[in-house]
Each structure stands twice: as C-alpha cells, then as structure tokens.
Amino acid sequence: MAEQQKKPPAAKPKAVAAAPAKTTKPAATRKPAATAKPVAAKAPAAAAPAAKPAKPATAAITVAKPVKAKLVSKSYTMLAADHALLSEIKQSTLQSGTKVKKGELLGAALSLLAKLSPTELEKLLKKN
C-alpha cells in the first residue's frame, strides 16, 4: 500500500457546559453532627443556690448625657458694616462679663428672626 489512506479527522468532543456551582456551605462553617448525650437527672429545687437580693433602685437610675449638636464650618461673605456690628456686640457682652463667640451671636440672631412673622421679617430685610 503505497498510498496511505487518510483517515477523517476525529470528531472533537463538544465543550461541555460547566456545571453550576453548588451552593452548599463550606465544611468549616457547618455545625458538627449532634451527638447523643445522656440526659442527667435534674437536682431537686431545694439544692438550688439562694437567689441574691436585688440591688437598690438608685443604682438603676442613670443620668443621660446631653447630645452635642453637630457643628458645620462654612464661609460667608458679609458687609463690612455688619461685621463691625458683630464686633461691637461682642465688645458690649465682654464689658458685661460674658464672653460670646461670633457663631453664638449669629445663632441668637437666627432664633430671634425665626420668631418673627413673615411680614415682619420682610420689613426687616427691606431695611437692610
């Protein structure tokens, strides 16, 4: 046989789709199988230790700490005259014996403005 017979190429196996992964827990997280334990007979109630007396009620009362308000640091532009007015108010509070920060003054002013009616607030804003 001088002529070699050519064999047809072998059929390649088709790619097998990967089997979906099992969703079981790893062996490390599984609980061991429960083993049968002999149930011990309960001791009579008389053998139980005596209950401790309750602590006085005064120990149960706790004083709640006040929650501090969150501070926000922002930068604002204001008129030089308004800034000077804040400085004057700070100086007058220092003379009366109270040290006040600029933020505390602005907070007090806002609380006063919040008490005004909308028409009063509009009149005040038109003046400035």
matplotlib code that plots the C-alpha trace (Angstrom):
import matplotlib.pyplot as plt

x = [0.0, 1.9, -0.8, -1.6, -5.2, -6.3, -8.5, -11.1, -10.2, -11.6, -14.6, -13.7, -15.9, -18.1, -17.4, -19.4, -21.1, -19.7, -22.0, -23.4, -21.6, -23.2, -24.4, -23.6, -21.7, -18.0, -17.2, -15.6, -18.9, -21.1, -22.1, -20.9, -23.5, -25.2, -24.1, -26.5, -25.7, -27.2, -29.7, -28.7, -31.5, -32.3, -31.3, -34.2, -35.2, -34.0, -30.4, -30.5, -28.5, -30.4, -31.2, -29.2, -31.1, -31.9, -29.7, -31.2, -33.2, -30.8, -28.2, -30.5, -31.0, -28.5, -28.1, -28.4, -25.6, -26.8, -26.2, -23.9, -25.2, -23.1, -21.1, -20.8, -18.0, -19.0, -17.6, -19.9, -19.4, -21.0, -20.9, -18.1, -20.7, -22.4, -19.1, -18.3, -21.7, -21.0, -17.7, -19.5, -22.0, -19.1, -17.4, -20.6, -21.0, -17.4, -18.0, -21.0, -18.8, -19.9, -17.6, -19.5, -18.3, -19.4, -21.2, -23.2, -24.2, -25.4, -27.3, -29.1, -29.9, -31.3, -33.5, -34.9, -35.5, -37.3, -39.8, -40.9, -43.9, -43.3, -44.4, -42.2, -39.2, -39.9, -40.0, -36.7, -35.0, -36.1, -34.5, -31.1]
y = [0.0, 2.8, 5.1, 5.9, 6.2, 9.4, 9.0, 11.5, 13.8, 12.5, 14.5, 16.8, 16.5, 19.5, 21.7, 20.7, 23.5, 24.0, 22.6, 25.2, 25.6, 24.0, 26.5, 24.5, 25.9, 25.2, 22.4, 24.8, 26.6, 23.5, 22.5, 19.1, 16.4, 16.4, 13.6, 11.9, 13.0, 11.3, 13.5, 14.0, 13.9, 17.4, 18.1, 18.9, 22.5, 22.6, 22.2, 25.3, 28.2, 31.0, 34.0, 37.1, 40.1, 42.8, 45.9, 49.1, 51.1, 54.1, 52.2, 51.6, 55.4, 56.8, 60.4, 60.8, 62.9, 65.8, 65.2, 67.8, 69.5, 68.8, 71.8, 72.9, 75.1, 77.4, 80.6, 83.5, 86.9, 89.8, 93.6, 95.2, 97.2, 94.0, 92.5, 95.7, 95.5, 91.9, 93.1, 95.9, 93.4, 91.1, 94.0, 95.0, 91.4, 91.3, 94.5, 93.0, 90.0, 87.4, 86.1, 85.3, 83.9, 85.2, 82.0, 82.2, 85.7, 84.6, 81.7, 84.0, 86.4, 83.5, 82.3, 85.9, 86.0, 82.7, 84.1, 86.9, 86.7, 86.6, 90.2, 91.4, 89.5, 91.0, 94.5, 94.0, 92.6, 95.6, 98.0, 96.4]
z = [0.0, -1.2, -0.9, 2.6, 3.4, 5.0, 8.0, 8.5, 11.4, 14.7, 15.8, 18.6, 21.7, 22.1, 25.0, 28.0, 29.8, 33.2, 35.8, 38.1, 41.4, 44.4, 46.9, 50.0, 52.9, 53.2, 55.6, 58.1, 58.7, 59.1, 62.6, 63.6, 63.8, 67.2, 69.3, 71.7, 75.3, 78.2, 80.0, 83.6, 86.2, 87.5, 91.0, 93.4, 93.7, 97.3, 96.2, 94.1, 95.5, 97.2, 95.0, 95.5, 96.9, 94.3, 94.2, 95.4, 92.8, 93.0, 91.1, 88.1, 87.6, 85.1, 84.0, 80.3, 78.7, 76.6, 72.9, 71.3, 68.1, 65.0, 64.0, 60.4, 59.2, 56.3, 54.9, 54.3, 52.8, 54.7, 54.6, 56.5, 58.4, 59.6, 60.6, 62.6, 64.2, 65.3, 66.8, 68.7, 70.1, 71.2, 72.9, 74.8, 76.0, 77.2, 79.2, 80.8, 81.8, 79.2, 76.5, 73.3, 70.1, 66.7, 65.9, 69.2, 68.3, 64.8, 66.4, 68.8, 65.9, 63.9, 66.8, 67.1, 63.3, 63.4, 65.9, 63.5, 61.3, 57.5, 57.1, 60.0, 58.5, 55.1, 56.5, 58.4, 55.3, 53.2, 55.7, 55.2]

ax = plt.figure().add_subplot(projection="3d")
ax.plot(x, y, z, "-o")
ax.set_aspect("equal")
plt.show()
